Amino acid sequence: MQSLSVVVHAAWARLVRWQMLHRQRQQLAALSDEMLKDIGRSRADVEAEVSRPFWDDPLRRR
């Protein structure tokens, strides 16, 4: 059985990660179309990413 501190730490890390994902998605949405073109993304790509729920973490895909 995991200790309480391990569980609390994991929960805290997940909350921090979700907050970071939300912030990054908002920053991506704020880029101009010219900036998006420079990185090879379209406004449609950004809209699809921004519409994802905060808990949808691409690094946790299984």
C-alpha positions in Angstrom: 0.0 0.0 0.0 1.3 3.5 -0.9 1.9 5.9 1.9 -0.3 8.9 2.2 2.6 11.3 1.4 3.2 9.4 -1.9 -0.5 9.7 -2.8 -0.6 13.4 -1.9 2.6 14.1 -3.9 1.2 12.3 -7.0 -2.1 14.3 -6.7 -0.2 17.6 -6.3 2.0 16.8 -9.3 -1.0 16.0 -11.5 -2.7 19.3 -10.5 0.4 21.2 -11.3 0.7 19.4 -14.7 -2.9 20.2 -15.5 -2.4 23.9 -14.7 0.7 24.0 -16.9 -1.2 22.3 -19.8 -4.0 24.9 -19.5 -1.5 27.8 -19.5 0.4 26.4 -22.5 -2.9 25.9 -24.4 -3.9 29.5 -23.7 -0.5 30.8 -24.8 -0.8 28.8 -28.0 -4.2 30.3 -28.7 -2.7 33.8 -28.3 -0.1 33.3 -31.1 -0.7 35.1 -34.4 -1.5 33.3 -37.6 2.0 34.2 -38.8 3.6 32.7 -35.7 1.6 29.6 -36.1 2.7 29.3 -39.7 6.3 29.6 -38.5 5.9 26.5 -36.3 3.8 24.6 -38.9 0.4 24.8 -37.2 -2.9 26.2 -38.4 -5.6 28.0 -36.5 -7.7 24.8 -36.8 -4.9 22.9 -35.1 -4.8 25.4 -32.2 -8.6 25.3 -31.8 -8.5 21.6 -31.6 -5.8 21.7 -28.9 -7.4 24.5 -26.9 -10.8 22.7 -26.9 -9.3 19.7 -25.2 -10.1 19.3 -21.5 -7.4 20.3 -19.0 -6.9 16.7 -17.9 -6.3 15.5 -21.4 -2.5 15.2 -21.2 -0.8 14.0 -24.4 2.1 12.6 -22.3 -0.2 10.2 -20.5 -1.6 8.4 -23.6 -1.7 4.7 -23.3 
